[in-house]
Amino acid sequence: MSSLKNAIPRRAHKERAQPHSRKKFGLLEKHKDYVVRAKAYHQKEETLRVPFRFLLPFLLV
């Protein structure tokens, strides 16, 4: 019975739009936009952290 239940395609949930009263604040950031921004931030953070780890022993001398 459960295999038939899982065979039915489910409706994809849509994200809410920006309310009209908040249009003055610009576009509403969707979850997928946040994920892209967060990954880019962490990637930049990591590229800055690696050289610092390399230079740390030289700075302590």
Secondary structure, 3 states (H helix, E strand, C coil): CHHHHHHCCCCCCCCCCCCHHHHHHCCCCCHHHHHHHHHHHHHHHHHHHHHHHHHHHHHCC
